[in-house]
Amino acid sequence: MRKTLEKSVRYGEMLEVMYMSKDGQISKRRVKVLQVGESSFRAYCYLRKSKRTFLIGNVLAAVPVIVKESVVI
């Protein structure tokens, strides 16, 4: 998981994350990772529209969001 987060920071990718909160609630969020620490990471959360701190251990899954641009001629 840490490698995915660090790669996201390096390449500026947005991630789709399945996250479990402290009380067991599971949510799906789109985040842009800003900084990765020892046990947590800082990211901009598009669901909450603010910078948030997430625990790495509570991330259930993380995949890069691939945005395809359409070309109009």
C-alpha positions as CSV (number, residue, x, y, z in Angstrom):
1,M,0.0,0.0,0.0
2,R,2.8,2.4,0.9
3,K,4.4,2.0,-2.6
4,T,1.1,2.9,-4.2
5,L,0.8,6.0,-2.1
6,E,4.4,7.1,-2.8
7,K,4.0,6.5,-6.5
8,S,0.8,8.6,-6.5
9,V,2.8,11.5,-4.9
10,R,5.7,11.1,-7.4
11,Y,3.5,11.1,-10.5
12,G,0.7,13.4,-9.2
13,E,-2.0,10.7,-9.7
14,M,-5.4,10.7,-8.2
15,L,-6.4,7.6,-6.3
16,E,-9.8,5.9,-5.7
17,V,-9.6,4.6,-2.1
18,M,-11.8,2.3,0.0
19,Y,-11.3,3.5,3.5
20,M,-12.5,2.2,6.9
21,S,-12.9,4.9,9.6
22,K,-12.2,4.4,13.3
23,D,-15.8,3.5,13.9
24,G,-15.9,0.9,11.1
25,Q,-17.7,2.9,8.5
26,I,-16.4,2.1,5.0
27,S,-16.3,4.8,2.3
28,K,-15.1,5.2,-1.2
29,R,-13.1,8.4,-1.8
30,R,-11.1,10.1,-4.5
31,V,-8.0,11.6,-3.1
32,K,-4.8,13.3,-4.3
33,V,-2.0,12.2,-2.0
34,L,0.2,15.1,-0.8
35,Q,2.5,13.5,1.7
36,V,3.2,10.0,3.1
37,G,4.4,9.5,6.7
38,E,5.2,6.5,8.8
39,S,1.7,5.4,9.6
40,S,-0.5,8.0,7.9
41,F,-0.7,10.1,4.8
42,R,-2.0,13.6,4.0
43,A,-4.3,14.0,1.0
44,Y,-6.9,16.2,-0.5
45,C,-10.2,14.4,-0.3
46,Y,-12.6,15.3,-3.1
47,L,-15.6,13.9,-1.1
48,R,-15.1,16.2,1.8
49,K,-13.4,19.0,-0.3
50,S,-10.6,19.5,2.2
51,K,-7.2,18.2,3.2
52,R,-7.4,15.2,5.4
53,T,-5.1,12.8,7.3
54,F,-5.7,9.1,6.7
55,L,-4.2,6.1,8.5
56,I,-2.4,3.8,6.0
57,G,-3.6,0.7,8.0
58,N,-7.2,1.7,7.4
59,V,-6.9,1.8,3.6
60,L,-8.6,-1.4,2.3
61,A,-7.8,-0.8,-1.4
62,A,-6.3,2.0,-3.6
63,V,-6.2,2.2,-7.4
64,P,-5.1,5.0,-9.7
65,V,-7.9,6.9,-11.4
66,I,-7.3,6.9,-15.1
67,V,-8.8,9.9,-16.9
68,K,-9.2,9.6,-20.6
69,E,-9.4,12.8,-22.6
70,S,-11.7,12.9,-25.6
71,V,-10.5,14.6,-28.7
72,V,-12.9,16.6,-30.7
73,I,-11.9,17.4,-34.3
